[in-house]
Amino acid sequence: MSAPIIAIDAMGGDFGPRCIVPASLECLAEIPSLHLTLVGQSSLIEEIVALHPGTDRARLQIVHADEAIGMHERPAQALRGKPDSSMRIALELVRDGKAQACVSAGNTGALMALARQVLKTLRGVDRPAMVTAIPTRANPCLLLDLGANVDCTAEQLYQFAVMGSVAAQVLGVERPKVALLNVGTEDIKGNQQVRQAAALLQQADLDYRGFIEGDGLYRGEVDVAVCDGFVGNILLKSSEGLAQMVSERVELLFKRSLLARLVGGLALPLLRKLRADLRPAQYNGASFLGLQGIVVKSHGGAGKESFKWAIRRATQDVRYNLPEQLHERLEHRLVCARPTERGDDVTASDGSPSN
């Protein structure tokens, strides 16, 4: 495969180019085959690059953008009011074949709207979904959606399940186990959309395992967990906060007394490995599934190390040629499975509220 070329929205995120540019340059040094295009205010980017004299400029390009999209701007404003934003130009580089992926820590809603407009969705896909792998007791589990779609129909949840299953297959899982994240495992639990999505998935050519609760997800019972973006975003950020809190509490416990320090010294190698396995930074970077191009969303508050993981996620998606793989495997599953076309009655037989 040719060297990956990644377009970076250098102006996005809470920390902007002062964080993103150094992170990008470090990735450039660590991955010899990588080529990067930094998009943003060229004078500011050049100023930061000049602080890193060892940078291989042959693998680095800077593209100027007059505008930047703020973290709190409405997506409609990004679509219509800023045609020369760094985010849009980075996406257009992917569309025009001048880059193979785009990475941004910017406004999620704006990135979603612009990506759909510039790159378009794959046939049969209503909306792209953000997906990332989360650690479990067994193998990592793909979780989607993570915030791109706060409100979802049953059909969209079905599409997310199919896309997640295909993505897991691309990553090497032969027949991924798929479940809908819910408030209980019984058929009567959950809201109407989740129960209707379950009815669709029961007829799909997937290894559908029904509903799963949060504890089952972390036990590693499935390979793909599906939910709307409201639930997924809360779950992801709560998990990151919990991992950080547990790590800090354990560290404090081993500092409470001389005996605790001695025990902590013996346990230090194991604690370091546990912290490395669970640290949120290495799970930063959510791929947008369902687009005709590769887009990776970094946390807006990501620091340098976290943003580097988002770039690595993009290079992995390029290596797997994710959109093409999805296109080949998705089309026959999605297009022929819409409930309006099949005439299936997917209304839940039990109209009771979730509990």
C-alpha positions in Angstrom: 0.0 0.0 0.0 1.2 3.6 -0.8 2.1 5.8 2.1 -1.0 7.1 3.9 -1.7 10.8 3.6 -3.8 12.2 6.5 -5.4 15.7 6.4 -5.4 17.3 9.9 -7.8 20.0 10.9 -5.2 22.0 12.8 -7.6 24.6 14.2 -10.1 22.3 15.9 -10.4 21.2 19.5 -10.2 23.0 22.8 -6.4 23.6 22.4 -6.1 24.3 18.7 -2.8 24.3 16.8 -0.6 24.7 19.9 -1.6 21.1 20.8 -2.5 19.6 17.4 0.5 20.6 15.4 3.1 19.2 17.9 1.1 16.0 18.2 1.0 15.7 14.5 4.8 16.3 14.1 5.5 13.6 16.8 3.3 11.1 14.9 5.2 12.0 11.7 8.5 11.2 13.4 7.2 7.9 14.9 5.5 6.5 11.7 8.1 6.6 8.8 5.6 6.0 6.1 3.1 8.7 7.2 2.5 11.9 5.2 0.5 14.7 6.9 -1.3 17.8 5.5 -1.9 20.4 8.2 -4.9 22.6 7.4 -5.3 26.0 9.1 -3.8 29.4 9.6 -0.5 28.8 7.7 1.5 31.5 9.5 0.7 30.1 12.9 1.3 26.5 11.9 4.7 27.5 10.3 5.6 29.2 13.6 4.9 26.1 15.6 6.6 23.8 13.0 9.8 26.0 13.3 10.1 25.0 16.9 10.6 21.4 15.7 13.7 21.7 13.5 14.0 17.9 13.0 10.7 17.7 11.1 10.8 15.8 7.8 9.3 18.6 5.6 9.3 16.2 2.6 6.4 14.4 4.3 4.6 17.5 5.6 2.4 19.9 3.7 0.6 23.0 5.1 -2.6 24.2 3.4 -3.9 27.6 4.4 -7.5 28.1 5.6 -8.9 31.5 6.4 -11.6 30.4 8.8 -12.0 28.1 11.8 -15.2 26.5 13.2 -15.8 27.2 16.9 -16.6 24.4 19.3 -20.0 25.9 20.1 -21.1 27.0 16.6 -24.2 25.5 15.1 -23.7 23.0 12.3 -25.9 25.1 10.0 -23.5 28.0 10.4 -20.5 25.7 9.6 -22.3 24.5 6.4 -23.4 27.9 5.0 -21.3 30.5 6.7 -17.7 29.3 6.6 -16.8 27.9 3.1 -13.1 28.3 3.8 -12.9 26.6 7.2 -10.0 24.3 8.1 -12.5 21.5 8.7 -14.2 21.8 5.3 -10.9 22.1 3.4 -9.5 19.0 5.2 -12.6 17.1 4.1 -12.3 18.4 0.6 -8.8 17.1 0.4 -10.2 13.6 1.1 -12.9 14.1 -1.5 -10.5 15.2 -4.1 -8.1 12.3 -3.5 -5.3 14.5 -2.1 -5.6 12.8 1.3 -6.9 9.4 2.4 -8.3 10.4 5.7 -9.3 13.5 7.8 -8.7 13.9 11.5 -10.4 16.7 13.5 -10.9 17.5 17.2 -13.4 20.2 16.2 -17.1 20.6 16.7 -18.8 17.2 16.3 -22.0 18.4 14.9 -20.2 20.5 12.3 -17.9 17.7 11.4 -20.9 15.3 10.9 -22.8 17.8 8.8 -19.8 18.8 6.6 -18.7 15.2 6.2 -22.1 14.2 4.9 -22.2 17.2 2.5 -18.6 16.9 1.2 -18.0 13.1 1.2 -21.6 11.8 1.0 -22.8 8.5 2.6 -22.5 5.0 1.3 -25.6 3.7 -0.6 -28.2 2.5 1.9 -26.8 4.5 4.8 -29.0 7.3 6.3 -26.5 8.7 8.7 -22.9 7.9 9.6 -22.2 6.6 13.1 -19.2 7.3 15.3 -17.5 4.1 16.5 -14.6 3.2 18.7 -13.2 0.1 20.5 -13.6 0.1 24.2 -11.7 -2.3 26.6 -13.6 -5.2 28.1 -12.7 -8.3 30.2 -12.3 -10.2 26.9 -11.6 -8.6 23.6 -12.3 -4.9 22.8 -15.9 -4.2 21.9 -17.0 -1.8 19.1 -19.4 0.8 20.5 -21.6 2.9 18.2 -23.0 5.6 18.0 -20.9 7.8 20.2 -22.6 11.2 19.7 -23.0 11.9 16.1 -26.8 11.0 16.2 -28.5 11.9 19.5 -31.9 10.8 18.2 -32.2 7.6 16.1 -34.9 5.7 14.5 -35.1 1.9 14.7 -34.0 1.7 11.1 -30.9 3.8 11.9 -30.0 1.6 14.9 -30.4 -1.4 12.6 -27.9 0.2 10.1 -25.5 0.9 12.9 -25.6 -2.7 13.9 -24.9 -3.9 10.3 -22.0 -1.3 9.9 -20.6 -2.3 13.3 -20.7 -6.0 12.4 -19.0 -5.4 9.1 -16.3 -3.2 10.8 -15.6 -5.9 13.3 -15.2 -8.4 10.4 -12.7 -6.1 8.7 -10.8 -6.0 12.0 -10.6 -9.8 12.1 -13.7 -11.1 14.0 -15.1 -13.9 11.8 -18.8 -13.7 13.0 -19.2 -10.7 15.4 -21.7 -11.0 18.2 -24.0 -8.0 18.1 -26.3 -6.6 20.8 -28.4 -3.5 21.5 -27.5 -1.6 24.6 -30.6 -1.4 26.8 -31.9 -0.9 30.4 -32.5 -4.6 30.7 -32.3 -7.9 28.8 -36.0 -8.7 28.7 -37.9 -8.2 25.5 -40.3 -5.7 27.0 -37.5 -3.4 28.2 -36.4 -0.2 26.5 -38.0 2.5 24.5 -40.0 2.0 21.3 -37.0 2.6 18.9 -34.9 0.0 20.6 -37.6 -2.6 20.6 -38.4 -1.9 17.0 -34.7 -2.2 16.1 -34.6 -5.5 17.9 -37.4 -6.8 15.7 -35.4 -5.8 12.6 -32.2 -7.4 13.9 -33.9 -10.7 14.7 -34.5 -11.1 11.0 -31.1 -10.0 9.9 -28.2 -12.1 8.8 -26.2 -11.2 11.9 -25.2 -13.0 15.1 -27.7 -10.9 17.0 -27.6 -11.6 20.8 -30.5 -9.4 21.9 -30.3 -6.7 24.5 -27.2 -6.2 26.7 -26.7 -4.0 29.8 -23.6 -2.0 30.6 -22.1 -4.6 32.8 -22.5 -7.3 30.1 -20.7 -5.0 27.7 -17.7 -4.8 30.0 -17.7 -8.5 30.6 -17.0 -8.8 26.9 -20.2 -10.7 26.0 -20.4 -9.2 22.5 -18.2 -7.7 19.8 -20.5 -4.9 18.8 -22.8 -2.8 21.1 -25.3 -0.5 19.5 -27.1 2.5 20.9 -28.0 6.1 20.0 -25.5 8.8 20.3 -27.0 10.3 23.5 -26.5 7.0 25.4 -23.2 6.2 23.7 -21.6 9.5 24.5 -22.6 9.4 28.1 -21.4 5.8 28.4 -18.0 6.6 26.9 -17.3 9.7 28.9 -18.5 8.1 32.1 -16.2 5.1 31.5 -13.2 7.3 30.9 -14.0 9.2 34.1 -14.4 6.0 36.1 -11.1 4.6 34.8 -9.3 7.8 35.7 -10.9 7.8 39.2 -10.0 4.2 40.0 -6.4 4.7 38.9 -6.0 7.8 41.1 -7.7 6.1 44.1 -5.5 3.0 43.8 -2.4 5.3 43.7 -3.5 7.2 46.8 -4.2 3.9 48.7 -0.6 2.8 48.1 0.7 6.1 49.6 -1.2 6.0 52.9 1.4 4.2 55.0 4.9 2.7 54.9 3.4 -0.8 54.5 1.2 0.4 51.7 4.2 1.9 50.0 6.1 -1.4 50.2 3.2 -3.3 48.9 2.7 -0.7 46.2 6.3 -1.1 45.2 5.8 -4.8 44.6 2.6 -4.2 42.7 4.0 -1.3 40.6 4.7 -3.3 37.4 1.1 -4.7 37.4 -0.4 -1.3 38.2 1.5 0.4 35.4 0.3 -2.3 32.9 -3.3 -1.9 34.1 -3.1 1.9 33.8 -1.7 1.5 30.3 -4.5 -0.8 29.3 -7.2 1.4 30.6 -5.9 4.9 30.0 -8.5 6.9 28.0 -5.9 8.5 25.7 -5.3 5.3 23.7 -9.0 4.9 22.9 -9.2 8.5 21.6 -10.4 8.7 18.0 -13.8 7.6 16.8 -14.3 6.6 13.1 -17.3 7.8 11.2 -18.8 4.7 9.6 -20.9 5.0 6.5 -19.1 7.8 4.6 -17.5 7.6 1.2 -14.2 8.5 2.9 -12.4 8.2 6.2 -13.0 10.7 8.9 -11.8 10.3 12.5 -13.1 12.5 15.3 -10.8 13.2 18.3 -12.1 14.4 21.6 -12.3 18.1 21.7 -10.3 18.2 24.9 -7.7 15.7 23.8 -4.1 16.5 24.7 -1.1 15.8 22.6 -0.8 12.1 23.4 -4.5 11.5 22.9 -4.6 13.3 19.6 -1.7 11.1 18.4 -3.9 8.1 19.0 -6.6 9.6 16.7 -4.0 9.9 13.9 -3.0 6.3 14.5 -6.7 5.3 14.2 -6.9 7.1 10.9 -3.8 5.3 9.6 -5.4 2.0 10.6 -8.6 2.8 8.8 -6.5 3.7 5.7 -4.6 0.4 6.0 -7.9 -1.6 6.1 -9.4 0.6 3.3 -12.5 0.8 5.6 -15.0 2.6 3.3 -14.3 0.2 0.4 -14.7 -2.8 2.7 -17.9 -1.4 4.1 -19.2 -0.6 0.6 -18.6 -4.2 -0.6 -20.2 -5.9 2.4 -23.0 -3.4 3.3 -24.9 -2.8 0.1 -26.8 -6.0 -0.1 -27.5 -6.0 3.6 -28.9 -2.5 4.0 -30.7 -1.7 0.7 -32.9 -4.8 0.8 -33.7 -4.6 4.5 -35.6 -1.4 5.0 -38.9 -2.1 6.8 -40.9 0.1 4.4 -39.8 -1.9 1.5 -40.2 -5.3 3.1 -43.6 -4.5 4.7 -42.6 -5.9 8.0 -44.6 -4.9 11.1 -41.8 -3.9 13.5 -44.1 -2.3 16.1 -43.5 -3.8 19.5 -46.3 -6.1 20.7 -45.9 -4.7 24.2 -46.6 -1.0 24.5 -45.3 -0.7 28.1 -42.8 2.0 28.9 -39.2 1.2 29.6 -38.2 0.6 33.2 
